Amino acid sequence: MRYRLTFIAGLAVGYVLGTRAGRERYEQLRKGALRIAQNPAVRNTAESAALTGRQTATKVFGTVSAKVEGRLPAPVAERVRSLREQRANDEDDWGTSNT
């Protein structure tokens, strides 16, 4: 409950400060965020992080599904098995772009 109240108080403070700053300041912040998001170094880092996350998730999925497969109900185990086989047959089509 304490965290919920802290969150609501922070939300209220943010709203008040945001309304006082006005539309002009909002536009400045938005343009700055867009400039950062369009930076090639930032984009490459984000793509690398996404690729690493996908690779890690694939490894974890395989490990966990192999360990719990015998303990799952039959329909769930069959679905996990089909997903594992599907992952083994598919290549990673996400890749990284050279933008």
Secondary structure, 3 states (H helix, E strand, C coil): CHHHHHHHHHHHHHHHHHHHHHHHHHHHHHHHHHHHHCCHHHHHHHHHHHHHHHHHHHHHHHHHHHHHHHHCCHHHHHHHHHHHHHHHHCCCCCCCCCC
